[in-house]
Amino acid sequence: MRKSKFTPTQRLEISARHDAGTSVADLCRQHQISAATFYKWKKEQAEEADETKRRLKQLEAENARLKKMYAELSIDHGILSDGYAMLKKWQAQDAKKQ
């Protein structure tokens, strides 16, 4: 298989020109590519964008889960440190009584 002479950046530029209103036939003629190649590039870009969106949603869900876990742990830590302070206070009072 032959290596493409267009970089991904150039492919995006060509796609942007199409989005701006240039016809596919004109773009293909200017850049000496076939219409099938152009549509293949468009399909690859759409799949890549979908993968990026999917990954972003996964990361957001994981971030929310971690934030919830941190909140629960910080509450537990607060409760334990309050209990430990009370325990020290009671032990000090017991030591005074004896």
Backbone as a chain_set.jsonl record, in Angstrom:
{"seq": "MRKSKFTPTQRLEISARHDAGTSVADLCRQHQISAATFYKWKKEQAEEADETKRRLKQLEAENARLKKMYAELSIDHGILSDGYAMLKKWQAQDAKKQ", "coords": {"N": [[0.84, -1.173, 0.0], [0.499, 2.198, -0.785], [2.085, 5.041, 0.649], [0.465, 7.888, 1.97], [0.523, 11.127, 0.499], [-0.361, 13.265, 1.829], [-0.523, 14.996, 4.863], [-2.053, 14.524, 8.124], [-2.877, 17.068, 8.974], [-3.078, 18.491, 6.581], [-5.137, 17.055, 5.446], [-7.223, 17.748, 7.145], [-7.408, 20.473, 6.53], [-8.271, 20.374, 3.866], [-10.728, 19.158, 4.25], [-11.934, 21.156, 5.748], [-12.168, 23.157, 3.86], [-14.099, 21.995, 2.248], [-16.239, 22.031, 4.02], [-16.552, 24.736, 4.11], [-17.748, 25.266, 1.745], [-16.759, 24.614, -0.774], [-16.941, 22.515, -3.611], [-16.856, 18.909, -3.771], [-15.852, 17.802, -6.105], [-14.289, 19.901, -7.157], [-12.345, 20.171, -5.131], [-11.144, 17.642, -5.265], [-10.067, 17.711, -7.816], [-8.231, 19.858, -7.587], [-6.409, 18.896, -5.683], [-5.657, 16.509, -6.664], [-6.839, 13.998, -5.983], [-9.03, 11.179, -5.478], [-12.636, 11.09, -5.335], [-13.518, 9.09, -3.696], [-11.36, 8.759, -1.956], [-11.421, 11.211, -0.635], [-13.919, 11.021, 0.722], [-13.346, 8.838, 2.297], [-11.42, 9.919, 4.005], [-13.057, 11.792, 5.335], [-14.767, 10.031, 6.679], [-12.957, 8.739, 8.4], [-12.197, 10.908, 9.986], [-14.621, 11.472, 11.247], [-14.999, 9.114, 12.728], [-12.789, 9.278, 14.41], [-13.423, 11.568, 15.845], [-15.7, 10.652, 17.161], [-14.56, 8.663, 18.781], [-12.953, 10.264, 20.384], [-14.906, 11.758, 21.742], [-16.196, 9.689, 23.091], [-14.142, 8.792, 24.768], [-13.757, 11.103, 26.274], [-16.2, 11.216, 27.688], [-15.913, 8.899, 29.225], [-13.738, 9.616, 30.814], [-14.822, 11.806, 32.192], [-16.828, 10.502, 33.672], [-15.257, 8.83, 35.267], [-13.837, 10.786, 36.662], [-15.921, 11.998, 38.127], [-16.634, 9.832, 39.736], [-14.287, 9.511, 41.244], [-14.205, 11.985, 42.584], [-16.473, 11.733, 44.199], [-15.67, 9.567, 45.771], [-13.491, 10.736, 47.085], [-14.795, 12.722, 48.565], [-16.356, 11.161, 50.312], [-14.319, 9.842, 51.719], [-13.031, 12.012, 52.926], [-15.019, 12.897, 54.65], [-15.224, 10.628, 56.311], [-12.658, 10.727, 57.417], [-12.797, 13.124, 58.846], [-14.739, 12.452, 60.769], [-13.412, 10.379, 62.115], [-11.14, 11.736, 63.104], [-12.368, 13.544, 64.854], [-13.476, 11.738, 66.664], [-11.127, 10.591, 67.656], [-9.996, 12.806, 68.924], [-11.892, 13.201, 70.964], [-11.533, 10.795, 72.36], [-8.891, 11.087, 73.304], [-9.356, 13.227, 74.996], [-11.105, 12.102, 76.915], [-9.435, 10.129, 77.916], [-7.512, 11.705, 79.117], [-9.075, 12.894, 81.109], [-9.752, 10.621, 82.599], [-7.212, 9.924, 83.508], [-6.694, 12.011, 85.242], [-8.571, 11.552, 87.24], [-7.646, 9.269, 88.433]], "CA": [[0.0, 0.0, 0.0], [1.272, 3.421, -0.939], [1.97, 6.019, 1.722], [-0.232, 9.102, 1.555], [1.364, 12.316, 0.399], [-1.017, 14.315, 2.606], [-0.452, 14.83, 6.309], [-3.383, 14.695, 8.733], [-3.217, 18.494, 8.998], [-3.524, 18.852, 5.235], [-6.451, 16.436, 5.265], [-8.186, 18.588, 7.854], [-7.583, 21.708, 5.76], [-9.091, 20.052, 2.7], [-12.076, 18.941, 4.773], [-12.469, 22.464, 6.157], [-12.566, 23.851, 2.615], [-15.372, 21.416, 1.825], [-17.243, 22.559, 4.944], [-16.743, 26.155, 3.788], [-18.626, 25.386, 0.589], [-16.142, 24.159, -2.022], [-17.487, 21.214, -3.99], [-15.938, 17.773, -3.68], [-15.197, 17.642, -7.407], [-13.235, 20.919, -7.255], [-11.268, 19.814, -4.206], [-10.443, 16.469, -5.785], [-9.295, 18.147, -8.982], [-7.13, 20.698, -7.123], [-5.42, 18.146, -4.905], [-5.402, 15.284, -7.417], [-7.284, 12.824, -5.24], [-10.338, 10.724, -5.925], [-13.739, 11.403, -4.429], [-13.549, 8.011, -2.704], [-10.329, 9.077, -0.964], [-11.932, 12.319, 0.166], [-14.957, 10.534, 1.622], [-12.669, 7.966, 3.261], [-10.839, 10.831, 4.995], [-14.163, 12.331, 6.123], [-15.234, 8.961, 7.548], [-11.93, 8.556, 9.43], [-12.281, 12.048, 10.895], [-15.837, 11.308, 12.045], [-14.742, 8.034, 13.685], [-11.837, 9.786, 15.39], [-14.158, 12.498, 16.703], [-16.556, 9.832, 18.019], [-13.683, 8.026, 19.765], [-12.558, 11.315, 21.322], [-16.076, 12.048, 22.572], [-16.414, 8.539, 23.956], [-13.078, 8.816, 25.773], [-14.045, 12.238, 27.148], [-17.286, 10.819, 28.581], [-15.356, 7.944, 30.182], [-12.907, 10.357, 31.762], [-15.709, 12.589, 33.045], [-17.464, 9.574, 34.608], [-14.237, 8.432, 36.229], [-13.561, 11.957, 37.499], [-17.045, 12.134, 39.058], [-16.521, 8.737, 40.699], [-13.171, 9.818, 42.138], [-14.613, 13.103, 43.442], [-17.389, 11.183, 45.199], [-14.859, 8.771, 46.676], [-12.718, 11.665, 47.911], [-15.717, 13.371, 49.51], [-16.691, 10.187, 51.345], [-13.134, 9.619, 52.547], [-12.763, 13.194, 53.753], [-16.02, 12.869, 55.722], [-14.779, 9.594, 57.241], [-11.478, 11.233, 58.11], [-13.265, 14.114, 59.809], [-15.407, 11.745, 61.867], [-12.393, 9.661, 62.879], [-10.295, 12.669, 63.847], [-13.182, 14.042, 65.97], [-13.534, 10.649, 67.647], [-9.804, 10.471, 68.27], [-9.844, 13.945, 69.841], [-12.716, 12.908, 72.136], [-10.879, 9.711, 73.079], [-7.763, 11.672, 74.035], [-9.919, 14.066, 76.061], [-11.604, 11.204, 77.949], [-8.281, 9.482, 78.55], [-6.897, 12.717, 79.99], [-9.958, 13.038, 82.283], [-9.586, 9.407, 83.396], [-5.902, 9.995, 84.143], [-6.796, 12.984, 86.348], [-9.37, 10.93, 88.281], [-6.863, 8.217, 89.091]], "C": [[0.887, 1.239, 0.0], [1.032, 4.384, 0.218], [1.326, 7.298, 1.175], [0.737, 10.279, 1.483], [0.773, 13.497, 1.164], [-0.903, 14.0, 4.1], [-1.857, 14.972, 6.89], [-3.827, 16.157, 8.795], [-3.736, 18.943, 7.634], [-4.9, 18.259, 4.955], [-7.537, 17.265, 5.949], [-8.453, 19.899, 7.112], [-8.482, 21.482, 4.557], [-10.55, 19.851, 3.141], [-12.729, 20.27, 5.181], [-12.906, 23.264, 4.935], [-13.909, 23.316, 2.125], [-16.498, 21.944, 2.709], [-17.546, 24.028, 4.66], [-17.574, 26.345, 2.523], [-18.028, 24.968, -0.737], [-16.661, 22.763, -2.342], [-16.407, 20.138, -3.933], [-15.173, 17.616, -4.989], [-14.055, 18.648, -7.564], [-12.062, 20.593, -6.349], [-10.446, 18.642, -4.734], [-9.572, 16.839, -6.983], [-8.071, 18.947, -8.55], [-6.015, 19.885, -6.472], [-5.07, 16.798, -5.522], [-5.657, 14.038, -6.564], [-8.637, 12.408, -5.782], [-11.405, 11.101, -4.898], [-13.832, 10.341, -3.337], [-12.527, 8.269, -1.594], [-10.819, 10.183, -0.042], [-12.962, 11.824, 1.171], [-14.392, 9.56, 2.661], [-12.048, 8.814, 4.376], [-11.928, 11.382, 5.911], [-14.67, 11.286, 7.126], [-14.248, 8.733, 8.693], [-11.982, 9.687, 10.459], [-13.502, 11.927, 11.805], [-15.641, 10.225, 13.107], [-13.795, 8.506, 14.779], [-12.531, 10.738, 16.362], [-15.073, 11.727, 17.655], [-15.731, 9.173, 19.122], [-13.251, 9.046, 20.824], [-13.708, 11.644, 22.266], [-16.329, 10.916, 23.565], [-15.39, 8.529, 25.093], [-13.3, 9.958, 26.773], [-15.147, 11.885, 28.147], [-16.786, 9.826, 29.628], [-14.544, 8.668, 31.249], [-13.749, 11.203, 32.711], [-16.398, 11.704, 34.082], [-16.471, 9.129, 35.683], [-13.91, 9.577, 37.194], [-14.676, 12.149, 38.534], [-16.981, 11.056, 40.139], [-15.416, 9.025, 41.718], [-13.495, 10.976, 43.082], [-15.537, 12.62, 44.553], [-16.614, 10.377, 46.235], [-14.055, 9.665, 47.616], [-13.605, 12.329, 48.96], [-16.072, 12.42, 50.648], [-15.508, 9.95, 52.28], [-12.825, 10.814, 53.435], [-13.773, 13.294, 54.894], [-15.62, 11.839, 56.775], [-13.577, 10.068, 58.057], [-11.868, 12.257, 59.175], [-13.918, 13.462, 61.021], [-14.375, 11.043, 62.744], [-11.515, 10.609, 63.682], [-11.067, 13.296, 65.008], [-13.263, 12.988, 67.08], [-12.211, 10.48, 68.376], [-9.573, 11.608, 69.257], [-10.667, 13.719, 71.108], [-12.079, 11.82, 73.003], [-9.699, 10.234, 73.901], [-8.254, 12.504, 75.223], [-10.401, 13.192, 77.218], [-10.454, 10.508, 78.685], [-7.576, 10.459, 79.502], [-7.73, 12.908, 81.261], [-9.835, 11.829, 83.195], [-8.257, 9.41, 84.149], [-5.928, 10.952, 85.326], [-7.538, 12.367, 87.536], [-8.56, 9.902, 89.064], [-5.713, 8.807, 89.762]], "O": [[1.895, 1.301, 0.704], [-0.091, 4.519, 0.703], [1.615, 7.725, 0.057], [1.647, 10.405, 2.301], [1.331, 14.594, 1.154], [-1.157, 12.875, 4.533], [-2.754, 15.484, 6.221], [-5.017, 16.451, 8.682], [-4.714, 19.686, 7.547], [-5.73, 18.889, 4.301], [-8.625, 17.457, 5.406], [-9.588, 20.376, 7.072], [-9.353, 22.301, 4.262], [-11.479, 20.319, 2.483], [-13.927, 20.471, 4.98], [-13.912, 23.971, 4.984], [-14.752, 24.074, 1.647], [-17.58, 22.268, 2.219], [-18.647, 24.509, 4.93], [-18.053, 27.446, 2.251], [-18.733, 24.967, -1.746], [-16.803, 21.927, -1.45], [-15.214, 20.422, -4.032], [-13.976, 17.329, -4.978], [-12.979, 18.296, -8.047], [-10.907, 20.725, -6.754], [-9.217, 18.645, -4.661], [-8.463, 16.325, -7.132], [-6.982, 18.741, -9.086], [-4.831, 20.152, -6.681], [-4.278, 16.039, -4.965], [-4.807, 13.155, -6.445], [-9.312, 13.183, -6.46], [-11.099, 11.391, -3.742], [-14.18, 10.644, -2.196], [-12.808, 8.021, -0.422], [-10.655, 10.11, 1.175], [-12.887, 12.168, 2.351], [-14.905, 9.472, 3.776], [-12.142, 8.463, 5.552], [-11.746, 11.434, 7.127], [-14.966, 11.612, 8.276], [-14.664, 8.553, 9.838], [-11.828, 9.451, 11.657], [-13.428, 12.242, 12.992], [-16.063, 10.393, 14.251], [-13.981, 8.171, 15.948], [-12.257, 10.715, 17.562], [-15.21, 12.098, 18.82], [-16.161, 9.131, 20.274], [-13.192, 8.729, 22.012], [-13.495, 11.793, 23.469], [-16.637, 11.158, 24.732], [-15.741, 8.284, 26.248], [-13.06, 9.798, 27.97], [-15.041, 12.22, 29.327], [-17.188, 9.897, 30.79], [-14.652, 8.367, 32.438], [-13.434, 11.309, 33.896], [-16.54, 12.1, 35.238], [-16.812, 9.063, 36.864], [-13.73, 9.358, 38.392], [-14.392, 12.433, 39.698], [-17.241, 11.328, 41.311], [-15.598, 8.805, 42.915], [-13.104, 10.952, 44.249], [-15.41, 13.038, 45.703], [-16.87, 10.488, 47.434], [-13.952, 9.381, 48.809], [-13.203, 12.477, 50.113], [-16.089, 12.82, 51.812], [-15.682, 9.867, 53.496], [-12.401, 10.643, 54.578], [-13.423, 13.729, 55.991], [-15.662, 12.117, 57.973], [-13.505, 9.824, 59.261], [-11.324, 12.249, 60.279], [-13.681, 13.868, 62.158], [-14.452, 11.104, 63.971], [-11.18, 10.313, 64.829], [-10.476, 13.557, 66.056], [-13.137, 13.297, 68.265], [-12.189, 10.25, 69.585], [-9.005, 11.385, 70.326], [-10.198, 14.01, 72.208], [-12.084, 11.914, 74.23], [-9.534, 9.861, 75.063], [-7.66, 12.492, 76.301], [-10.135, 13.505, 78.379], [-10.493, 10.324, 79.902], [-7.104, 10.063, 80.568], [-7.181, 13.063, 82.352], [-9.816, 11.972, 84.417], [-8.183, 8.955, 85.291], [-5.242, 10.715, 86.321], [-7.191, 12.617, 88.69], [-8.796, 9.708, 90.256], [-4.923, 8.092, 90.378]]}, "num_chains": 1, "name": "protein.A"}
